[in-house]
């Protein structure tokens, strides 16, 4: 029953750019400030333009901006009213690596200033930038904690394999006892399993050949993500009558 009051303290950035492309950067921000009923909106808009490096582009149409600059404009619009909580829905989808890095620098600065930031993402390297993680599938919370806590809780055993004919090795490994994941990583394979003993017994004969080099490694967030998704129920699976 406090929807209006809540909105005053929350900023929300949609996954898809949702501001007005036929308005300039300044016009977009001024309109948002008017929607919030901000008495000092001119000063607030100027401060936001300067803070996020948009001032020189203030008269540029939003529709003419690159993905990275649109992202920066959307963040500026979220921050106009100085929210305490910032909700970001896959904020870096479709932007280049430099724009992603710049965006995350901004997010960490906001967090350092005391703002709570909640981010949804499918990029595991971005998830690692967060202080705490939560894996959610079909409305169920599957895991939560720091990166180290989430990885450790899954107790995955992992190996990195290098050598020749890795594609053929991957076909051989899939479906063997103890092997839950076989994933190409550049010029190597990552072989992951939940049962360390079964996995070890399966790969031991393969390790005795000189064709491939097997190196024990720590499982990563991507390995954990795939493992959790394999365990998650499918809400759309056909149900028996």
Secondary structure, 3 states (H helix, E strand, C coil): CCHHHHHCCEEEECCCCCCCCCCEHHHHHHHHHHHCCCCCHHHHHHHHHHHCCCHHHCCCEHHHCCHHHHHHHHHHHHHCCCCCEEEEECCCCCCCHHHHHHHHHHHHHHHHCCCEEEEECCCHHHHCCCCCEEEEECCEEEEEECHHHHHHHHCCEEEEEEECCHHHHHHHHCCCCCCCEEEEECCEEEEEECCHHHHHHHHHHHHCCCCEEEEEECCCHHHHHHHHHHHCCCCCCCCCC
